[in-house]
């Protein structure tokens, strides 16, 4: 029997490893996470994304910034009309 080298294609949780990096690996933000993000931005300011991300399990500073700047700010604008 010949041995072959195999590559682990699982992230350890049974999910296939992605070949391309995703902006936010956890996927869609839940309403509770959006609200907590708003509160953390009020507390820490809109420039301390890594500090904010430490308070949101599984989210990076990049994900927090992306969700806040692309989703929450635009949404808040339309709510104010």
N, C-alpha and C positions, 0 to 999 in steps of 0.2 A: 504494500500500500504506500503510495507516494504521499509525502506530506506537502501541504501547500500553505502558504502564509495567507492568513485572512485578516481583513480589516474590520474592526469593530464598528458597526454602523448604528449602534444604539447608544443613547445617552445615559444608559444605566437605569432608566425608568421605563424601558420598553418602547420608547419612542425612537424612530429613526433619526440619526444625526443629520442635520441639514448641511448640505454642501455649500450653501451661500449663507452668509450671516444675515440674520433678520434684525431690523431696527429694534423691535421689542419682542423678545422671544416668548414672553408670556401671552402675547396676543392682545385682544381687545381689553380696554379698560372697563371695569365695572363702575356703576354710578357711585358706589361708596368710595372707590379709589379716586374718582374724579373729585369728589368733595374733600377728601383728605388732602389731595394734592393742592387744591385751592387754599385750604387752611394753612398748609405748610409753606406755600409761596407767600402768604400774608405774613407769616411768622419769620421766615428766613430771607425773604426777598427773591426776586426773579433772576438771581445770578448764582445762587448756591445750590446748584442742581445735585451735586454729589452728596451734600448734607441732607437734602430733601430725599434723595433716593434711599439713603440708609434707613429712613423711617417707613419706606414702602417696600415690603417684602417682594423680592424677585424683580424689582425695577431698577434700571440703571439711571444715572444722571441724564444720559442722552434720551432715554425713553420719557423721563419726566419732562424734559425741555420740549421734546417733540409733541407730546400730548398737550402740554400747556400752551405752547405757542401756536400749534396748528389746529387744535380742536377747541380748547376751553376759551381762549381769547376770542376766536371767531364766533363761537356760540354765544358768549356773553354780549358781544356787540349786537347780535341780532335780537337778543332778549331785551336790550335797552331801547330798541326802536319803538 
